[in-house]
Amino acid sequence: MITGGGLVSPNEDAKVAEAEALYNQAEAYINEGKIDEALKAIDHSKQLNPDKEKNKAFWLEERIQKLNSDDFMKETLVNMSDDDFNLLKNGELKTAFIDHEKLNSMFLNKLAKNADKRAEYIAEIAEQKRLAEEEAEKKRQEEAAAKRKEMIEKQFSSWDGSHYGLTEVIKEGMHDPKSYKHVETVYWDMGDHLVVRTTFRGKNVFGGVVKNTVKAKVSLDGDVLEIIDQY
């Protein structure tokens, strides 16, 4: 046998036909309310014909998964309008939540059996949402803190810890900038700015090497805004 894709063996044709038969058998099981048997037939059908686009057993399995999903059941009850909920309790709700008549009918029965737990599910899902939002906010804060830390650390030399901007300002005010020797730099994060203190050695106007300390207000971008103290 020749198709657009090339040769297909009679054995392959037989497998496809058997897979179709098993799909039909699964449908029959569903009509009898035998979901476990239907899933077994579906699994066998998928093995014989694993082409998801051509084997309807895959489609049917997805509908059964929705029927069996407690999360889907809870979300449906929680998101249901009060009018629909009253119809459900009175056995009058006809909404198609699953696009398969028998499975949808079974799902409506499942909803009705769990209707008394709706308030519990609403509270449960609200708590899950709260925890998810809390986790998302925690992650956002951690990312912001990491970004802030990275931005601040870029202002300092990874070699000796000196602050690039403050070092330039200090050298500009020195009698002999070439004699500058960094000793120590520490900083305090004040929220909207940093306070940076640098201790260094250098030659004074008399040629002697002296130790000095400069404390400055620095922006989060690394610009020296103000010299607070020097001694």
Disulfide bonds with the S-S distance in Angstrom:
none
